[in-house]
Amino acid sequence: MTERPGDHLRRTRPAWELLGDKILIHTRGKNHEAISLPALKNHDGIVLCGADAAAAAKGFKYTADGKPLLIDQQAYEHEATAEEPFYPTPGLNADLLPLFESGLLEQQHAGQLHNGATAALTPTGYLKAGDRSAVRAATERARDLDPSTTIFLVPLDGQWLKTVDAIDFLARALESVPHLKAIALGADRNPLNTAIAAQNLRALVTRLHRVALIRTDLAGLEAFAHGAIFASIGMQTSLRHISRPGGQPPFSRGQYTTAVLHPDLMGYFKADKLATLYGRQDATCTCSVCNGRQLTRFDHTRDDQAEANLHNIAIWLPWVEELQRSAPGRERRNAWHEICRTAYDAYQEHRETLAAPGELKIPPWLTVWAGEAG
C-alpha cells in the first residue's frame, strides 16, 4: 500500500524491524533521482547524505513507495570528544518543529522524522582510535533517545580494528545501548586494507545485537551475512567509507574518479586500472546497465562515473538477493562464503588471460571473506 503524507510519523514498529534485512544505497541528496531508474527498481531503500540531504528527503518521501529512507548529516566531519560526542545542527524543516526545552539534539531528531526518515541517525562525531572517553560519552548520550525511532551512529576510525583489546572494549560499550547501532568506518583509503582489520570487524559485528554497517562497500554484505540488521553501500567511491576530520583526500586524476565493480572479482577498480589489466582482451559485462558492453569503456569523466555507479549497483544487487533468500545464520553465512570463494578462485583464472596478470592481486579482505586468511 502506498503511504500517505504523515504516515511515517505514526509508525509503531521499531527501527530494527523497519530496516531488517535491507541493503540500502548510500548517496548524496542531489543524486537521489538516479536510483529510480528501471534497471535499479529492486533496491531496498536509500541513505541521503550531504548538505542538501534533508531537503532532498523532504521532496522524496511521498514517492519512495514505503522504502526505508535515512538522513546522514555527516556530523562525523567533526571529532567527538568526551565533552561533545554529538554535533547536532539546525535546519531540518525547522518551521514544523515544536519547541523542545531539552535542546537542539531533540529538534534534529524530530526534524529527520518530519522530513520522512524511517528513523533518526544520531549526529555522532568521529570517534578517534583509542578515545574511549568519547565512546563512553556517546553511548551515555544515546541512551537518552528513544531506541524505537533512533539509530545510534558509530563513526569509528579504522585503527580501532587493529587489536582484539579494542574490539573487546567496543563490544562491551556499544552493547550497553539498546538501540540499533550503525557503524561507519573511517580511513584515508580503505579501512579494511589488512586481513586483521577484516577479521576484527567480523568479530565486532557478530558480538553486537542490533548492529548495522553503513557508508561502506561490499563489507556491508559481509556484515549482513554475519548478523547485521541492515547495511548501506556507497554509490560513489567517497561514500564507501568516511574520512578522518582534517585528513587528506585520496589522490585522483582530475575532478572525477570512476570506480568499476568487477562482476567476477568482487573488487572496485579504477577505470584506467581496468584498461591496463585487460589491454585488448575482451571484458564484456551482461548486467542490466552494461548489456554486453565492455567494462573497459569507462573513463574518468562525470558521465562515465555516473554510469559506472549504476553498473556497480546492478552487479551487487543479485548478491544481495541471494543472501536475502538465505535464512539468517549458518545458511546465509555459507551463501556469502560461496560467493566470496568463487571470486577468490576467479583471480587465478583471470591471471591466465589478462594482458597484465602481475597487476592483479587478491585483496586481504577477500582472503578473510573466502576463508583463506591465515
ABEGO torsion letter per residue (X at the ends): XBBBBGAAAABABBAAAAABGBBBBBBBAAAAAAAABAAAAABAEBBBBEAAAAAAAAAAAAAAGGBBBBBBAGAAABBBBAABABBBBBGBGAAABBBBAAEAAAAAAAAAAAAGBABBBBBBBBBBBGBAAAAAAAAAAAAABBAAABBBBBBBBAAAAABAAAAAAAAAAAAABABBBBBBBBBABBAAABAAAAAAAAAAAAABBGBBBBGBBAAAAAAAAAGBABBBBBABAAAABBBBBGBBBBBBBEABBBBBBBAAAGBBBBAAAAAAAAEABBBBBABAAAGGBBAAABBBBAAAAAAAAAAAAAAAAAAAAAAAABBBEAAAAAAAAAAAAAAAAAAAAAAAABABAAABBBBAAAAAAAGABX
